[in-house]
């Protein structure tokens, strides 16, 4: 099997850590007095998606890198409604992640895993 590029490993770990931290942070915001907070459920699912993406990137699943790219692109779209610096940093992250996840070495790794 083709060796996993270091950049792919680091990106996967960042996704896992971001997902866990975000999930824990927003979980603390759930109030038992208001059990039907659907927005919190959607936010938690977004962080679960980051965790799943990171784990399956480490396992070499090609679809996981597409989910990771979609995840950061979603954040770019959401941050477009916030401040310009927030939009700029999310856009920069999106470009950097796309670059490293779709480089030839990364593509060989995902192709060799065959999943």
WOGIGI-V13651 format. One record per pair of residues at least 6 apart in sequence whose ideal C-beta (glycine too) atoms are under 7 Angstrom apart, sorted by the first residue. I is the first residue (numbers start at 0). GAP is how many residues later the second one is. D is the distance in Angstrom with one decimal. If there is no record, write none. Layout:
# WOGIGI-V13651
I | GAP | D
I | GAP | D
This chain:
# WOGIGI-V13651
0 | 111 | 5.5
0 | 112 | 6.8
1 | 106 | 5.1
1 | 107 | 4.9
1 | 110 | 3.6
3 | 105 | 5.3
4 | 100 | 4.7
4 | 101 | 5.4
4 | 104 | 6.1
6 | 93 | 4.1
7 | 49 | 6.4
7 | 92 | 6.9
7 | 93 | 6.7
7 | 98 | 5.2
7 | 101 | 6.3
8 | 49 | 6.9
10 | 46 | 6.8
10 | 57 | 7.0
10 | 86 | 6.1
10 | 89 | 6.1
10 | 90 | 6.4
11 | 42 | 4.4
11 | 45 | 3.9
11 | 46 | 4.6
12 | 41 | 6.7
14 | 35 | 4.9
14 | 38 | 5.3
14 | 39 | 3.3
14 | 42 | 7.0
14 | 53 | 5.9
15 | 35 | 5.6
15 | 38 | 3.7
15 | 39 | 6.4
17 | 32 | 5.5
18 | 28 | 4.6
18 | 29 | 6.7
18 | 31 | 3.4
18 | 32 | 3.5
18 | 35 | 6.5
19 | 31 | 6.3
21 | 25 | 4.1
22 | 21 | 5.9
22 | 24 | 4.1
22 | 25 | 6.6
25 | 14 | 6.2
25 | 17 | 5.1
25 | 18 | 5.9
25 | 21 | 6.9
26 | 17 | 6.7
28 | 11 | 6.4
29 | 7 | 6.4
29 | 10 | 5.5
48 | 18 | 6.5
48 | 22 | 6.0
49 | 21 | 5.7
52 | 11 | 5.0
52 | 14 | 4.4
52 | 15 | 4.5
52 | 18 | 6.1
55 | 8 | 3.6
56 | 7 | 4.5
56 | 8 | 5.9
56 | 11 | 6.3
59 | 49 | 6.3
59 | 50 | 6.0
59 | 53 | 2.7
59 | 55 | 5.8
60 | 52 | 6.8
60 | 54 | 4.6
61 | 48 | 4.3
61 | 53 | 6.8
64 | 36 | 4.5
64 | 45 | 6.3
67 | 29 | 6.6
67 | 33 | 6.5
68 | 28 | 6.4
68 | 29 | 5.8
68 | 32 | 6.4
71 | 18 | 7.0
71 | 21 | 5.7
71 | 22 | 4.6
71 | 25 | 5.5
72 | 21 | 5.9
74 | 15 | 5.0
75 | 14 | 4.6
75 | 15 | 5.4
75 | 18 | 5.1
78 | 7 | 4.6
78 | 8 | 4.5
78 | 11 | 4.4
79 | 7 | 5.3
99 | 6 | 6.6
